[in-house]
Structure formats: C-alpha cells, structure tokens
Amino acid sequence: MGLITPFDPWRSKLCSCPVKYSLSAYTGCGHGCLYCYASSYIPSFFAPRPKKNFLERLRRELKKLKTRTYITMANSSDPYLPIEKKLKLTRASLRIMKDYTLRIMLVTKSDLITRDLDILQEIKKIVVSFTITTLDETIARKLEPAAPSPRARLEAIRTLAKKLPVAVRLDPLIYPLNTADKDIKNTIKILKEAGAKQIITSSYKAKPDNLKRMIRGFPEYKKLWHKLYLIEGEKKGWYIYLPQNIRKNLILSVREEVLKNKLIFSSCREEMAQFNTGVCDGSLLFET
C-alpha cells in the first residue's frame, strides 16, 4: 500500500470534500482523544509508530503525482505527535515536498507545528487546519489527555495566522459537554481574534469503542448519551449520529456565531452543506 492514498477510500455519501489525498509519517496517534474514531480500525492505534522507510518511499511517490495535487497531513493521525519532536519525519517530508507544485493542508492539534514555520512559509499553497474541541482546560485534560492544551493551541494559531491561512475545526460538538451557547459564542470570538479565517464544525459520532471511552471519562452523561445515541440516534454508515433535530440546532448555533464574526463557515459530514459559506474542509483558503 502506498503512502499517498485517496481520502475517504470508502466513498462515503456523507463526504462533501473535494478530491484530495492523505499522507502521514506515522501510524496511530498518541493524543488519546476519547472521541477518536480511527482507533476502531487501526490496530494499536494509541501507540503511534513511524512508517517503514517513510522518506525513501515518499520521494518515489512524489515523482508520480500531478501538478497541484491536494494532500492533507494527516487525517487519521497527527503530523505533530510527541515522537515527531525526535524523529522529525513531518519536517523532513515538508522540506522535500516544498520543491513540488502541491497544495498541502496540515491538520493538527499540536503547537509543535510552529517549529516548522520556516519551511511552511516556503510552500506556495499551504493551509493549516487546527482542531480545538474546547477552551475549557479541565474538560480538555479529560477529553484529550495527551494533546497540547487549548491555551498552547491558541498561541500556535496566533503565531501561524500572522504568516499563513488558518482554519479551525471546532470539532467534535459533544452535546452537552462543549455546546453551551455562551461557550460557542466565546470560543468563536477568541478564534477570530487569534486569526482563524474559517470555522469547520461537526457533531460527535459514536462508535462502540469511543462511546465506552467517553462514558468512562464523563460518567455523568452515561444515561443521556445512551438515550441520544443508542436509542434515538441515527445509524449512518459506520457511525451513530445524534438525532437530526439536535444536530441541526448545534450546527446552526455555530453557524450563527461564525457569520456574526464575519468568518467562513462549514460543517463536515452532517448532510447540511446547504448552510456552508465555503468549501467544507478549508481548502478555499489555498486561494487567499
């Protein structure tokens, strides 16, 4: 199997992203996010490891790509895991790819990305998509135990946004953990002040393993989540969604605040693309 692979290989009807490819130097992720979906199909997911002969294979595969190919790093991992501090495979891959005419989107939760700002500024078509689930430090420590703090991520966004286009994934929306109106309003205001150009959002989708982790982490919501997902939820593909009325209200509440702040809005895999004001994944920002 190659390193640079089509995004959404299952061709989900819920995906509204443009044609793009995925690339990661690592298999698995060490952030330990309770809501993670990828842990259900990648063995030993929470024990990240580098891919064998990654840089050698990358050089070979890049020679076969078309001009302006759109590559995301990374969709089922994070290009800036703690092991990246030592191995620097993401940094090395960016140094190689900057000499090709590609469009590159980095998807991360880590402030380690600021280390590579020198290289990122040399890439002509680059967008950073930063994930922030909550600005509440206490909730974040439980929800994303090994990921950098919201405070560190915000500081990274401020640094990057001075030089590069930045989108923020307010994702996932976990009802009612991080969806209070005052929290959404405050978060979007702060993200705009930090320099975000687009807000992308989606609701938490339950799978058996991640729902168990969520309930262990937040047992006070066990009965509610059991009712909303296992009794009233909507099965779509491999996931269980919140009831549509709740999801729609959540998505529209974010949209309202985003538009008030004159930012680009989109939702992801919610079948609500009619409410988007930009391409759902932030790739519109390649043209800014």
N, C-alpha and C positions, 0 to 999 in steps of 0.2 A: 504493500500500500504506500502511496506517495505521501509526501509531507504537505503539499499544497493541494487541498481537496475541495470539492464543491461544498458551499454552505448549504445546510438543510438537505442532506442526501436522501431523506425520506420524502421530499417534495410535499411537505405539509400544506394543505389548503389554507391553513391559518397564517402562513408566512407571506408577508407582503414586501419583503426586502427585494432590492434589485439583485441581479446576478452578481455573485461575489464568491471568493474562495477563502478558506480558513487555513491558518498556519499557526503552529505552536512549537516551541522548542521543547516543551515539557508535556508529559502525560500525567494527568491528575492535577490536583490543586491542594495547597496546604492552608488555605484561608479558613476552612472548617465551617463554612456558612450552613446553618441548619436547613435552610430552604433549598439548597442546591439540588438541581435535577440531574446533573451529569453523573452523580455518584451511583445512579441506578443502572448505568450501562457501561461504566468504565471500571474494571477491576482495580482494587486497591486505590481508589480514587484519591483518598485523603493522604496518600503517601506519594507525593509528586517525585518524578524522576526524569532525567533528561532523555531525549530520544537518541537512539544509537546513531553515531556518525552524522549528527544533525547538520553541521555546517557543510560537510562534503556533499551530502545529498541535496541540500538547499541550492548550492551552486549549480549542480546538474539540472535541477528542475527549473530554476530561473531562466536558463537559456532557452527553454521551450515555451515560455509564456509570451502572449501577445502584448503589444504596447497598451498601456493604460489598464491592464488587468487590476481589478479591485480585490485587495487582500485584507482580511481582518486578522489581527493578532490580539487575543485569541478567544474563541467562542466557548470552549469547554474547559478552559484553564485560565491562567492569567500570565501575561508575558513577564510580570514583575513579581514573581514569587520570592520568598526569602532566599531560596537556593540560587536565584539569579544574581544576588549580591556577590557570590563567589564564582559561579560558572560563567556569567556574562554572555550567555548564548543569545539572548534577545538583543543585547547591544551589538554583538558581532554580526547578527543577521541584519540589523538595520544598517550597519556600516556597509555590508555587501549590497543590500537592496537599494541604497540611495543612488547607486550608479545605473539603475534601471528606471525606465519610464513607467512607474507603477502608481496606483493610488492605494495608500496604506492607512488603515484605521487601527489604532491601538485601543483595545478595550481592557480596562484595568480598574482595580480598587486600590492600587498601591502608589504611595508617594515616591517610591523608588524611581518612577519614570522621570522625575526631574533630573536625575543623574545624567540622562541621555539627551538633555535639551540641546547640547552642542550638535549632535548628529541629526536630531529631529528637524532642526532649523535648516538643514541642508537638503531635506527631502521636499520636492516641489509640491506634491499633493499628499498632505498628511492631515488627518483629523484625530483628535484624542476623544474617546468616549469614556467618561469616568462614571463609575457606579457609586451612588450614595443611596442607601436604603433609609437611613435615619440620621438626624444630627444629635440625637439623644445618646450620649456616651454610655450610659448604663445599659440601655437596650442593645446598643451596638456590640458591647462586650459579650453579651449572651448570644446574640443573633449571628455574629461574625467573629468568633472568638480569637482567631489568629490573623485577622486582617488589620491593616492600619486603621487607626481611629478616625472618626469623622473629622476631627479637628485637623489631623495630618492631611487628609484628602482635600479638605477645603483649601489649605495652604498650598497644596500642589496645584489645584485648579487655578488659584490666583497667579501662581508663577507661570504656568503654562499658557494661560489665556492672554498674557501680555505678548506672546510670540506666535501662538498657534490657535486655530479654531478648536473650541472645546464644546462638546455636547455632554450632557449629564443624563444618565439613566437613573431616574427616581424609581427604583425597581428592586424587589417587587413591592407592590402595595399589599400589605398584610393587614386585613381587617380583623379587629380594630386597633392593632398594635401600633401602626405608624400612619394612620389615616384620619386623625382628628383634623377638622378644618383649620384650627389655629396652627397645627404643626405643618400642614401642607403650605399654608399661606406664608409662614415664617421661613420654611425651607426654600421655597422658590424665590422669595425676596433675597435671601442670603446667596443663593446660587447665582442670581443675576448680578449681584454686587461683586461676586467673585470672578465674573467674566464669562459665564456659560452663555452660549448662543442658542441652544436648543435643549428642550427637556423632553426626554423619551420616558414613557411610563408603561407599566403593565402590572397586572394583578398576580399575586402568588398562586401558582398552580400546584395542587397537591399530587404527590406520588406516594406510594406506601412507605418508602424509607424516609423521605423528607418530612412527611407528616408525623411520623413517630418521633423524629428528632425535634420538630417544632413543639410537640406536646411535652416532651421531656424538658425542653428549655423553658416553656411557658405553660405549666400545668393548669394555670387559672383559666386558660382558654380551651381546655380539652372538650368540654361539653358543647361549647359554641362551635368550634371547628368541626367536631364530629357531626353536628347537625347541618352546618352550612356546606360541608364538602361531601360527607358520606351519605347523608340523607337527601339534602336538597340540591346538591351540586350537579353540574353538567359534565358528563364524560365527553371529552373531545380528544380523539386520538389516544395518546398515552397518558393524558393528564385529566385531573378533575378540577374544573373551574368553579368559582363561586357562582351562585345563582345570578342570572343575567342582570336583573334589576339592581342588585348591589354593585356588581362590576361596573355597570354603566354609570351609576351615580359616582363611583370612585373616580373613574376615568374623566368624567365631565367636571368633577370638582377640581382636579388637577389642571385640566384644560382651561377652566375659567381663570385660575390664578396665573397660569402661564401667559395667557393672552393679555391679562391686565398688566403684566410686566413687559409686554411687547417682545416676547421671545417666540421662537418657533416651537410648535407643539406636535408631538406624535405619540400614538400608542402602538404597542407591538403585540401581534398575535392575539388581538382581542376582537377581531371582526368589526372594528369600529374605525376603519381607515377614512370614513367619510368626515370624521372630525379632525383629521390631521391637517396641519398647515404646511407641512414639509415632508420629505421622504422619511419613512419611519425610522431608519437606522442612523440618521445624522449625516448621510453621505452627500446631502445637499451642500454641506459646508466645505466640500472639496473645491467648490467654485468661488468661495469667498476670499 
